[in-house]
């Protein structure tokens, strides 16, 4: 049984989740204080890698295969 879901939709959902994580880390200062100062960069890295993935998947449109 397979679920018909396009790759671009999955990438968009991932980008939205990283955006929520970034907003949460910036909105709650205690999440990025002290030893957790690096937590701010994790969603930024996720968004960056997700944007690269989005560009790759958009460029490869029409060459997708279903599993």
C-alpha positions in Angstrom: 0.0 0.0 0.0 1.5 3.3 -1.0 0.5 6.8 -0.1 0.3 9.1 -3.1 2.3 12.2 -1.9 4.6 14.3 -3.9 8.1 15.0 -2.8 7.6 18.8 -3.0 4.8 18.6 -0.4 7.0 16.7 2.0 9.7 19.3 1.6 7.2 22.2 2.2 5.9 20.5 5.4 9.5 20.1 6.6 10.3 23.8 5.9 7.1 24.8 7.8 8.1 22.7 10.8 11.6 24.3 10.8 10.1 27.7 10.6 7.9 27.0 13.6 10.9 25.7 15.5 12.9 28.9 14.7 10.0 31.0 15.8 9.7 29.0 19.1 13.4 29.3 19.8 13.4 33.1 19.2 10.1 33.6 21.1 11.2 31.7 24.3 14.6 33.1 25.4 15.2 30.3 27.9 15.5 27.9 25.0 18.7 29.5 23.8 20.4 30.7 27.0 23.6 29.4 28.4 24.8 26.1 27.1 21.9 26.0 24.6 23.0 29.1 22.7 23.7 26.9 19.7 20.0 25.9 19.5 19.2 29.0 17.5 21.4 27.7 14.6 19.7 24.3 14.4 16.5 25.5 12.8 18.4 28.0 10.6 20.5 25.1 9.3 17.3 23.0 8.8 15.8 25.9 6.8 18.9 26.3 4.7 19.2 22.6 3.9 15.4 22.5 3.3 15.6 25.4 0.9 18.4 23.5 -1.0 16.2 20.4 -1.1 13.2 22.4 -2.3 15.3 23.9 -5.2 16.5 20.4 -6.1 13.1 18.8 -6.0 11.5 21.6 -8.0 14.2 21.4 -10.6 13.8 17.6 -10.8 10.0 17.9 -11.5 8.8 15.4 -14.0 11.6 12.9 -13.2 10.0 11.6 -9.9 9.4 8.0 -9.5 6.9 6.4 -7.2 8.2 3.8 -4.7 
